[in-house]
């Protein structure tokens, strides 16, 4: 289980472990929290009062401080898992839905024609379509794209990079994805 760590302004920073979240709580770095309580950690007993320390962890935390980078300037890392999720495991050429094991990262403009490995030049394809298209463009292969590629937003990237998102975390993230996002379909 992961905790969604946000900046104090509410922008996604990272998915962190429960142990990392405890450190933020113990260091008094949590400015606000939302979502459900997902864990409770019991610490030692105070020598003076005898009270045991308890830290309750919520699924979403906002931490103090301002990030040194503008998250809107970040380009999400391109992985097959995130690509296939972005494209909903649907081949961009035949339109069929496949399991991840039979999908490939397909370059619209192939490397052989100076294509590059970026979000805007890749789509999900089944092995058969990828093989049939070969090192040609969709136009050269007479295989038109059924959907267009796009670069996921910061919010979409956080959804694409975690397979086990809790309902309250998903609700928070989905409230911020662009209305045109394929993740809303």
C-alpha positions, 0 to 999 in steps of 0.5 A, spaced: 500 500 500 502 506 498 500 513 500 499 519 496 504 525 498 502 532 495 505 538 496 502 543 501 499 546 495 496 539 493 500 537 487 502 530 487 509 529 489 510 521 489 507 515 492 511 513 498 511 507 503 507 507 509 514 507 513 516 513 509 509 516 511 511 515 518 517 519 518 513 525 515 508 525 521 514 524 526 518 529 523 512 534 523 512 535 516 505 533 514 501 540 513 494 536 512 491 530 510 485 527 507 482 520 505 481 514 509 486 512 515 490 506 512 495 504 518 496 506 525 503 505 528 505 504 535 511 507 538 515 507 545 512 509 551 514 516 554 518 515 560 515 521 564 508 520 562 507 513 560 503 515 554 505 511 548 506 514 541 501 513 536 501 515 529 495 514 524 497 514 517 492 517 512 492 515 504 493 522 502 498 527 505 500 534 504 507 536 506 510 542 508 515 546 504 515 548 496 518 543 491 524 546 488 521 544 481 515 546 477 511 539 477 508 542 470 514 542 467 516 535 468 515 530 463 512 523 465 517 517 464 515 513 458 514 505 460 510 500 457 506 499 463 504 506 463 503 506 455 499 500 455 494 503 461 494 510 457 491 506 451 487 502 455 490 495 452 487 497 446 491 496 439 492 502 435 491 499 429 486 493 429 482 496 435 482 489 439 483 489 447 489 485 449 492 482 455 499 486 457 503 480 455 501 480 447 502 488 447 508 492 444 510 499 444 509 501 437 513 507 434 509 511 429 515 514 426 519 508 426 527 508 428 529 506 421 526 513 419 529 517 425 523 516 429 524 517 437 522 514 443 517 519 446 510 519 448 507 523 442 511 518 437 508 511 441 502 507 441 500 500 444 500 495 438 498 487 438 504 483 436 501 482 429 499 489 427 506 491 430 509 486 425 505 487 419 506 495 420 514 493 420 519 499 419 513 503 415 509 509 418 502 508 418 501 511 412 506 507 408 503 501 411 496 503 410 494 502 417 491 508 420 491 510 427 485 509 431 487 514 436 492 519 437 497 519 442 498 524 448 503 526 453 499 524 460 498 530 465 501 530 472 495 527 475 494 522 469 501 520 470 500 518 478 494 514 476 498 510 470 504 509 475 501 505 481 496 499 480 493 499 487 490 506 488 485 506 493 478 509 492 479 515 495 486 516 492 483 515 485 477 520 486 482 525 488 486 524 482 481 523 477 478 530 480 484 533 477 485 529 470 483 533 464 476 532 461 479 529 455 483 524 458 482 517 456 482 515 463 475 518 464 472 513 458 
